[in-house]
């Protein structure tokens, strides 16, 4: 029963936000689950394309990261690179860049928080195409709620990355001054009017990522 009710809620949320995002010239898809999200990604990326990704639990949980590593594409793999910065810079000119967003507001704003800024840099400028895989539980009312969601989630991300930030110990955002702070670059994308369809958003009716 609980799963069905959340599925209903997420379906309605995504149906509400899809036309708002499309009016802003984002290309939008709705996937019922992780498997369908992966199928949509595979249909969007031609074999042999140069692809890369930002750090994302969602890409792991959907199997999309495995797809990128399958040999069908030239994958610039930041996870296993001896020189990670070099790969992240190369990713700026790739054909398809994949990641998630921290939140999407009901006004159709895409919200990101980065530690180093490589993800927001790529999403904003560089790669020919960007594919965002975003679970419906990341849809929020406005930018204030997006910030609150990020503060709530940040300690889990810090713990996942084995960082020594205060929040990784306390489980609560301390608005710290740690060199390992991951809440450094707050970025909002309002629209894609200048490059219609460059940013493709797959909304997933399933709780994924953080």
Buried (B, 14 or more C-beta within 10 A) or exposed (E): EEEEEBBEBBBEBBEEBBEBBBEBBBBBBBBEBBEBBBBBBEEBBEEEBBBBBBBBBBBBBBBBBEBBBEEBBEBBBBEEEEEBEEBBBBBBBBBBBBBBBBBBBBEBBBBBBBBBBBBBBBBBEBBEBBBBBBBBBBBBEEBEBBBBBBBEBBBBBBBEEEBEBBBBEEEEBBEBEBEBBBBEBBBEBEBBEEEEEBBBBBBBBBEBBB
